[in-house]
Amino acid sequence: MLSTRYLFLTRHGETARNGGLTEAGQRQAVLLGRRLRDVPVTSIHHGPLPHATQTAELIAAQLPGVPLHADNAVGDFVPYTPMREELPETSGDLLLAFARQLPPADEERAAEAERRFTGPVLASEPRYEVLVTHHFLVGWLVRAAQDAPPWRWLTLTHAHAGLTVIQYSPGRPAALLTYNDLSHLPAGLRWTGFPPDFYVP
């Protein structure tokens, strides 16, 4: 029997130079955990890096009894590097220049993340999974849910501790219920890590 999967995607909190979270990043994680208290979360999966691990632990502290799983499939990696001919004529050079600054793509790990964390679940009840991951994978999974071209992940931005929810129901296309929601954060904790022109008051 197939049931609906609700995938709660978040980027880790603001990162300190030592690889952990800043004070702001810790507050972001705690507030996101409180936001999720009314959700029947079944599991929390996080990447292996310290800032993702700490974010997941702070979220889990607000959700007693929910198991934590460190998982390389939701780590920090580039999911796909496009060719120039795939990109729009007007912005392709800019996007390609950015992509070339990044490490080589790990398409196998991106495919594994999709295989394991998207689509309906073989279960009798809905599943509510939290993925504490990184900017690139959030963009990749949102792109996949929208059936957008592979290069489109390059254009999606996600704030620290922003919340994106994707619904995968049997017999229906994936539904993006919310993207980069920051309503659980006060103004001073929103959009950290991005230039001011990305901020919408």
N, C-alpha and C positions, 0 to 999 in steps of 0.2 A: 504493500500500500504506500502510495506517495503522499507526502504532506508538504505544506508550505515551509520554506526556509525564509527567515528574516535575518539578513546579514547587516550587522551594525559595524560600520567601518569607521575607524578614527585614526588620525595621525597622532603619534606620540606628543607629549608635552614639550614645551620649549626646552632646548638642550643647552647645558652648560659646557664650558670648554673641557671639563674633565670627562665628558661622555655621559654623565648623569643628567638629572633635570635641574633647571634653575628653580628658585623659589616660586617664580611665576608658573613654571611648568608643573610643579607639584600642585599648586592651587588649581590649575586647569584640570589635572587628572582627577583630583578629589571632586571637583564640581561636576565633571562628566559622570563619575561614578554615582553621585547623588541623582543626577538626571535619569540614570538608568534603573533606579530603585523600583520603579513601578513596572519594569519590563521583566517577564519571566525568563531571564537569561539562563541558558543551559550550559554555556562554556565560554571561556575567554582564551583566545589564542593570541600569542604575541611573538614578534621577532626576537632574535637572541641578543641584540645589542642592549647595552645598559639602559639607555633612555626609553626604549620600548618596554623592557622588562619592568623598570620602575613605574612607568605609566600604568601598565597592566596591574601591578601589585596594588597601586593606590586606588585604581578603579575597583578591584576585587575586594578591597577593605570595606567598601561601601555596599558590597553584595555578598554577605556571608553565605558560605556553602557552595558558591559557584567555583568550579574547578578551573585552574590556570594551566595552560599548556604552552611551553616554549616551542616554536615551530619555525624551522628555516624557510619554509615556503612563504611565510609572511614577513620575511626579512627585508633588508634594504638592498634593492638591486634594480637595474634598468631592465624593463620588460621587453623592449623592442626598439631597434634603431631603424628608422625609415631610410629609403633611398630618395634621392632628390625628385625623381619622377612621380613619386607618390604624393608629394606635397603641393599645396596651392601655389600658383604662379606668383601671387602677390606677396606671400609671407614665407615661402619655402626656404629662401636663403637664410633668413633669420632662424627659423626652426632647425635647419640642418646645422648651422653654426653652433647652436646650443647643444644639440644632440651629440656633436663631435667632441664636446668637452667632457662628456660623461664616460664612465667605464663601459666596456663591451656589454652588450645585452645578454641576459640570461633567459632566453626564450623558453628553455626547458622548465625552469623554476616558475616562470609566469604561467605556463600551461598547467603545471602541477597545482598552483594556487587556484586557478579556475576550476580544475577538475575536482578538487577537494572541498571548495568553499562556495561554489555557486550551483544553482539549480535546485529543484525540489529535493526533499530527503526521503529515503526509504524508512518510513516510520509511521506510527499511527497518530502522532500529534505534531503540531508545528514545532519547529526548532528555532531558537533565538540565539544566534552566535555573535560574539563580539570579536572583531579582529583589530588588535592594536598594532598598527603597521607604520608604513612610511609614505611619504608624499607620492612617490611614483606608482606604487601598487594600488593606492586608492584610485588614482587616475586611470590605471589600466582596467580595473574591475568595473568602474563606472562606464568607461568606453565600451567594454564588452557587453554590459547590460543594455546599452543603447544601440548595439549593433553598428557602432561607428567604425570608420576605418582605423586600422592599427595605429597610425601616426597620431590620432587625436588625443592620446593620453598626454602628449607634450603640451597641450593647451589648457589642461585642467589644473587648477590650483586648490590647495587644501590647507586650511589653517591648523595650527597646533590644537589638538583636542576638539576640532570640529567634528560634527556627527553626520554621517551619511548612512542612509538606510535603504537597502535594496530588498525587494520582495520577489521571491521565486515561487510561483504557485503552479501546480500541475495543470498542463494544458493551456497556460497563458504566457505571454511574453513577460520577461523580467520588468518590474516596475520600480522606478526610482522614486521612492516615497519622500525622501528629503536629501538635500545635498549641502554639505558644509554648514550645517546648522550650528550657530554659535549662541543661541538664545540662553544657554545655561551659563554663559560667561559674561562678567561685567565688561564694559567697554575697554578698560585698560588691558584685558587679557585676550582680546580678539585680534586676529590677523598677525600675530607675531611671526616674524621670519619672512615677511613679504614687504615690498616697497609700498610707500604710502598711497600710490595711485591705484592699488588693488583694494583699498579699504572703502567700503560703502557704509556710511554712517547709518 
